[in-house]
Amino acid sequence: MKNLQGYFFALMMLVTLTLSSCELVGDIFKAGMWTAVIIIVLIIVLVMWLFRKIRR
């Protein structure tokens, strides 16, 4: 399980350094409000699932 924490940390660092949050949010909302809501909910669910998976 320790190996997953390393990969998760590396992935989060890569995303943090390569994506501008303002740019990402702007692109999502250009696609449409409902598309943005669905994508944001899916991302939140994915992050919660990953945290639960890592804690076990």
Biopython code that builds the backbone (N, CA, C, O; Angstrom):
import numpy as np
from Bio.PDB.StructureBuilder import StructureBuilder

atoms = [
    (1, "MET", "N", (0.828, -1.198, 0.000)),
    (1, "MET", "CA", (0.000, 0.000, 0.000)),
    (1, "MET", "C", (0.869, 1.258, 0.000)),
    (1, "MET", "O", (0.422, 2.310, -0.457)),
    (2, "LYS", "N", (2.095, 1.169, 0.502)),
    (2, "LYS", "CA", (2.985, 2.329, 0.521)),
    (2, "LYS", "C", (3.323, 2.773, -0.900)),
    (2, "LYS", "O", (3.511, 3.964, -1.147)),
    (3, "ASN", "N", (3.402, 1.829, -1.834)),
    (3, "ASN", "CA", (3.730, 2.186, -3.208)),
    (3, "ASN", "C", (2.655, 3.073, -3.822)),
    (3, "ASN", "O", (2.979, 3.965, -4.605)),
    (4, "LEU", "N", (1.383, 2.852, -3.489)),
    (4, "LEU", "CA", (0.307, 3.679, -4.014)),
    (4, "LEU", "C", (0.429, 5.118, -3.523)),
    (4, "LEU", "O", (0.126, 6.049, -4.269)),
    (5, "GLN", "N", (0.862, 5.311, -2.298)),
    (5, "GLN", "CA", (1.008, 6.661, -1.767)),
    (5, "GLN", "C", (2.072, 7.431, -2.539)),
    (5, "GLN", "O", (1.912, 8.624, -2.799)),
    (6, "GLY", "N", (3.141, 6.760, -2.900)),
    (6, "GLY", "CA", (4.192, 7.407, -3.686)),
    (6, "GLY", "C", (3.703, 7.809, -5.063)),
    (6, "GLY", "O", (3.977, 8.914, -5.530)),
    (7, "TYR", "N", (2.972, 6.901, -5.718)),
    (7, "TYR", "CA", (2.432, 7.211, -7.041)),
    (7, "TYR", "C", (1.397, 8.331, -6.964)),
    (7, "TYR", "O", (1.364, 9.212, -7.822)),
    (8, "PHE", "N", (0.562, 8.294, -5.942)),
    (8, "PHE", "CA", (-0.464, 9.333, -5.773)),
    (8, "PHE", "C", (0.194, 10.691, -5.561)),
    (8, "PHE", "O", (-0.218, 11.685, -6.160)),
    (9, "PHE", "N", (1.209, 10.734, -4.716)),
    (9, "PHE", "CA", (1.913, 11.987, -4.461)),
    (9, "PHE", "C", (2.572, 12.503, -5.736)),
    (9, "PHE", "O", (2.497, 13.694, -6.035)),
    (10, "ALA", "N", (3.214, 11.617, -6.484)),
    (10, "ALA", "CA", (3.871, 12.017, -7.733)),
    (10, "ALA", "C", (2.848, 12.533, -8.740)),
    (10, "ALA", "O", (3.105, 13.520, -9.430)),
    (11, "LEU", "N", (1.695, 11.877, -8.831)),
    (11, "LEU", "CA", (0.646, 12.316, -9.750)),
    (11, "LEU", "C", (0.111, 13.688, -9.354)),
    (11, "LEU", "O", (-0.085, 14.547, -10.213)),
    (12, "MET", "N", (-0.129, 13.900, -8.058)),
    (12, "MET", "CA", (-0.633, 15.188, -7.601)),
    (12, "MET", "C", (0.393, 16.304, -7.851)),
    (12, "MET", "O", (0.017, 17.413, -8.229)),
    (13, "MET", "N", (1.662, 16.018, -7.645)),
    (13, "MET", "CA", (2.699, 17.019, -7.912)),
    (13, "MET", "C", (2.761, 17.349, -9.399)),
    (13, "MET", "O", (2.902, 18.515, -9.770)),
    (14, "LEU", "N", (2.658, 16.334, -10.249)),
    (14, "LEU", "CA", (2.681, 16.557, -11.692)),
    (14, "LEU", "C", (1.505, 17.413, -12.131)),
    (14, "LEU", "O", (1.677, 18.354, -12.906)),
    (15, "VAL", "N", (0.317, 17.096, -11.645)),
    (15, "VAL", "CA", (-0.880, 17.869, -11.992)),
    (15, "VAL", "C", (-0.768, 19.292, -11.467)),
    (15, "VAL", "O", (-1.122, 20.241, -12.167)),
    (16, "THR", "N", (-0.279, 19.449, -10.241)),
    (16, "THR", "CA", (-0.158, 20.776, -9.638)),
    (16, "THR", "C", (0.808, 21.657, -10.428)),
    (16, "THR", "O", (0.559, 22.847, -10.618)),
    (17, "LEU", "N", (1.900, 21.070, -10.881)),
    (17, "LEU", "CA", (2.911, 21.864, -11.570)),
    (17, "LEU", "C", (2.582, 22.132, -13.036)),
    (17, "LEU", "O", (3.067, 23.111, -13.604)),
    (18, "THR", "N", (1.772, 21.284, -13.654)),
    (18, "THR", "CA", (1.531, 21.425, -15.094)),
    (18, "THR", "C", (0.222, 22.118, -15.434)),
    (18, "THR", "O", (0.104, 22.689, -16.519)),
    (19, "LEU", "N", (-0.755, 22.090, -14.554)),
    (19, "LEU", "CA", (-2.043, 22.694, -14.869)),
    (19, "LEU", "C", (-2.245, 23.982, -14.086)),
    (19, "LEU", "O", (-1.966, 24.052, -12.889)),
    (20, "SER", "N", (-2.722, 24.973, -14.769)),
    (20, "SER", "CA", (-3.124, 26.207, -14.097)),
    (20, "SER", "C", (-4.588, 26.059, -13.737)),
    (20, "SER", "O", (-5.413, 25.783, -14.608)),
    (21, "SER", "N", (-4.926, 26.237, -12.465)),
    (21, "SER", "CA", (-6.299, 25.989, -12.030)),
    (21, "SER", "C", (-7.279, 26.943, -12.704)),
    (21, "SER", "O", (-8.391, 26.541, -13.047)),
    (22, "CYS", "N", (-6.889, 28.184, -12.898)),
    (22, "CYS", "CA", (-7.786, 29.149, -13.542)),
    (22, "CYS", "C", (-8.052, 28.744, -14.989)),
    (22, "CYS", "O", (-9.176, 28.855, -15.478)),
    (23, "GLU", "N", (-7.027, 28.283, -15.653)),
    (23, "GLU", "CA", (-7.172, 27.845, -17.036)),
    (23, "GLU", "C", (-8.078, 26.628, -17.119)),
    (23, "GLU", "O", (-8.933, 26.547, -18.001)),
    (24, "LEU", "N", (-7.897, 25.679, -16.205)),
    (24, "LEU", "CA", (-8.713, 24.471, -16.186)),
    (24, "LEU", "C", (-10.178, 24.802, -15.941)),
    (24, "LEU", "O", (-11.054, 24.300, -16.646)),
    (25, "VAL", "N", (-10.451, 25.635, -14.954)),
    (25, "VAL", "CA", (-11.827, 26.008, -14.637)),
    (25, "VAL", "C", (-12.452, 26.765, -15.807)),
    (25, "VAL", "O", (-13.613, 26.532, -16.141)),
    (26, "GLY", "N", (-11.702, 27.658, -16.426)),
    (26, "GLY", "CA", (-12.209, 28.403, -17.579)),
    (26, "GLY", "C", (-12.578, 27.485, -18.733)),
    (26, "GLY", "O", (-13.617, 27.670, -19.365)),
    (27, "ASP", "N", (-11.733, 26.495, -19.013)),
    (27, "ASP", "CA", (-12.028, 25.548, -20.093)),
    (27, "ASP", "C", (-13.254, 24.701, -19.779)),
    (27, "ASP", "O", (-14.061, 24.417, -20.664)),
    (28, "ILE", "N", (-13.393, 24.298, -18.519)),
    (28, "ILE", "CA", (-14.549, 23.486, -18.138)),
    (28, "ILE", "C", (-15.838, 24.288, -18.317)),
    (28, "ILE", "O", (-16.819, 23.771, -18.851)),
    (29, "PHE", "N", (-15.842, 25.538, -17.877)),
    (29, "PHE", "CA", (-17.061, 26.324, -17.980)),
    (29, "PHE", "C", (-17.371, 26.767, -19.409)),
    (29, "PHE", "O", (-18.523, 27.060, -19.726)),
    (30, "LYS", "N", (-16.366, 26.818, -20.268)),
    (30, "LYS", "CA", (-16.625, 27.079, -21.688)),
    (30, "LYS", "C", (-17.415, 25.930, -22.299)),
    (30, "LYS", "O", (-18.211, 26.140, -23.214)),
    (31, "ALA", "N", (-17.202, 24.728, -21.804)),
    (31, "ALA", "CA", (-17.897, 23.550, -22.332)),
    (31, "ALA", "C", (-19.366, 23.538, -21.937)),
    (31, "ALA", "O", (-20.159, 22.829, -22.555)),
    (32, "GLY", "N", (-19.741, 24.296, -20.937)),
    (32, "GLY", "CA", (-21.134, 24.347, -20.514)),
    (32, "GLY", "C", (-21.266, 24.090, -19.034)),
    (32, "GLY", "O", (-20.459, 23.378, -18.436)),
    (33, "MET", "N", (-22.299, 24.680, -18.448)),
    (33, "MET", "CA", (-22.473, 24.589, -16.999)),
    (33, "MET", "C", (-22.712, 23.159, -16.535)),
    (33, "MET", "O", (-22.091, 22.715, -15.570)),
    (34, "TRP", "N", (-23.598, 22.434, -17.202)),
    (34, "TRP", "CA", (-23.907, 21.077, -16.751)),
    (34, "TRP", "C", (-22.724, 20.143, -16.965)),
    (34, "TRP", "O", (-22.493, 19.240, -16.161)),
    (35, "THR", "N", (-21.988, 20.350, -18.021)),
    (35, "THR", "CA", (-20.777, 19.560, -18.233)),
    (35, "THR", "C", (-19.783, 19.827, -17.113)),
    (35, "THR", "O", (-19.144, 18.905, -16.605)),
    (36, "ALA", "N", (-19.657, 21.093, -16.731)),
    (36, "ALA", "CA", (-18.744, 21.456, -15.647)),
    (36, "ALA", "C", (-19.176, 20.820, -14.327)),
    (36, "ALA", "O", (-18.339, 20.307, -13.583)),
    (37, "VAL", "N", (-20.463, 20.849, -14.035)),
    (37, "VAL", "CA", (-20.965, 20.257, -12.786)),
    (37, "VAL", "C", (-20.678, 18.765, -12.761)),
    (37, "VAL", "O", (-20.228, 18.239, -11.743)),
    (38, "ILE", "N", (-20.930, 18.082, -13.860)),
    (38, "ILE", "CA", (-20.690, 16.634, -13.928)),
    (38, "ILE", "C", (-19.207, 16.327, -13.750)),
    (38, "ILE", "O", (-18.849, 15.414, -13.007)),
    (39, "ILE", "N", (-18.342, 17.082, -14.427)),
    (39, "ILE", "CA", (-16.905, 16.842, -14.317)),
    (39, "ILE", "C", (-16.412, 17.103, -12.901)),
    (39, "ILE", "O", (-15.614, 16.325, -12.377)),
    (40, "ILE", "N", (-16.865, 18.173, -12.278)),
    (40, "ILE", "CA", (-16.429, 18.501, -10.913)),
    (40, "ILE", "C", (-16.882, 17.426, -9.930)),
    (40, "ILE", "O", (-16.111, 17.027, -9.058)),
    (41, "VAL", "N", (-18.119, 16.954, -10.058)),
    (41, "VAL", "CA", (-18.617, 15.891, -9.181)),
    (41, "VAL", "C", (-17.804, 14.613, -9.381)),
    (41, "VAL", "O", (-17.456, 13.945, -8.408)),
    (42, "LEU", "N", (-17.500, 14.269, -10.626)),
    (42, "LEU", "CA", (-16.702, 13.066, -10.898)),
    (42, "LEU", "C", (-15.300, 13.183, -10.300)),
    (42, "LEU", "O", (-14.774, 12.209, -9.762)),
    (43, "ILE", "N", (-14.697, 14.357, -10.389)),
    (43, "ILE", "CA", (-13.363, 14.549, -9.816)),
    (43, "ILE", "C", (-13.407, 14.411, -8.303)),
    (43, "ILE", "O", (-12.527, 13.782, -7.716)),
    (44, "ILE", "N", (-14.415, 14.987, -7.664)),
    (44, "ILE", "CA", (-14.544, 14.885, -6.207)),
    (44, "ILE", "C", (-14.731, 13.436, -5.782)),
    (44, "ILE", "O", (-14.116, 12.987, -4.815)),
    (45, "VAL", "N", (-15.580, 12.700, -6.502)),
    (45, "VAL", "CA", (-15.800, 11.283, -6.184)),
    (45, "VAL", "C", (-14.515, 10.490, -6.368)),
    (45, "VAL", "O", (-14.194, 9.636, -5.541)),
    (46, "LEU", "N", (-13.774, 10.760, -7.440)),
    (46, "LEU", "CA", (-12.521, 10.058, -7.688)),
    (46, "LEU", "C", (-11.506, 10.327, -6.579)),
    (46, "LEU", "O", (-10.844, 9.398, -6.116)),
    (47, "VAL", "N", (-11.375, 11.568, -6.150)),
    (47, "VAL", "CA", (-10.430, 11.909, -5.084)),
    (47, "VAL", "C", (-10.832, 11.240, -3.777)),
    (47, "VAL", "O", (-9.978, 10.716, -3.062)),
    (48, "MET", "N", (-12.128, 11.253, -3.457)),
    (48, "MET", "CA", (-12.587, 10.593, -2.230)),
    (48, "MET", "C", (-12.308, 9.098, -2.290)),
    (48, "MET", "O", (-11.889, 8.509, -1.294)),
    (49, "TRP", "N", (-12.535, 8.478, -3.442)),
    (49, "TRP", "CA", (-12.281, 7.047, -3.605)),
    (49, "TRP", "C", (-10.797, 6.743, -3.425)),
    (49, "TRP", "O", (-10.432, 5.761, -2.779)),
    (50, "LEU", "N", (-9.935, 7.597, -4.003)),
    (50, "LEU", "CA", (-8.493, 7.379, -3.861)),
    (50, "LEU", "C", (-8.048, 7.507, -2.412)),
    (50, "LEU", "O", (-7.238, 6.704, -1.949)),
    (51, "PHE", "N", (-8.558, 8.499, -1.682)),
    (51, "PHE", "CA", (-8.193, 8.649, -0.273)),
    (51, "PHE", "C", (-8.643, 7.448, 0.535)),
    (51, "PHE", "O", (-7.900, 6.970, 1.392)),
    (52, "ARG", "N", (-9.833, 6.955, 0.281)),
    (52, "ARG", "CA", (-10.312, 5.765, 1.008)),
    (52, "ARG", "C", (-9.465, 4.546, 0.666)),
    (52, "ARG", "O", (-9.185, 3.721, 1.534)),
    (53, "LYS", "N", (-9.056, 4.429, -0.600)),
    (53, "LYS", "CA", (-8.250, 3.300, -1.042)),
    (53, "LYS", "C", (-6.865, 3.351, -0.381)),
    (53, "LYS", "O", (-6.326, 2.315, 0.011)),
    (54, "ILE", "N", (-6.300, 4.540, -0.259)),
    (54, "ILE", "CA", (-4.973, 4.685, 0.333)),
    (54, "ILE", "C", (-5.012, 4.429, 1.837)),
    (54, "ILE", "O", (-4.089, 3.823, 2.380)),
    (55, "ARG", "N", (-6.057, 4.877, 2.513)),
    (55, "ARG", "CA", (-6.138, 4.703, 3.972)),
    (55, "ARG", "C", (-6.312, 3.262, 4.384)),
    (55, "ARG", "O", (-5.917, 2.899, 5.492)),
    (56, "ARG", "N", (-6.889, 2.423, 3.539)),
    (56, "ARG", "CA", (-7.098, 1.024, 3.915)),
    (56, "ARG", "C", (-5.859, 0.212, 3.819)),
    (56, "ARG", "O", (-5.882, -0.985, 4.104)),
]
sb = StructureBuilder()
sb.init_structure("model")
sb.init_model(0)
sb.init_chain("A")
sb.init_seg("    ")
for serial, (resi, resn, name, xyz) in enumerate(atoms, 1):
    if name == "N":
        sb.init_residue(resn, " ", resi, " ")
    sb.init_atom(name, np.array(xyz, "f"), 0.0, 1.0, " ", f" {name:<3s}", serial, name[0])
structure = sb.get_structure()
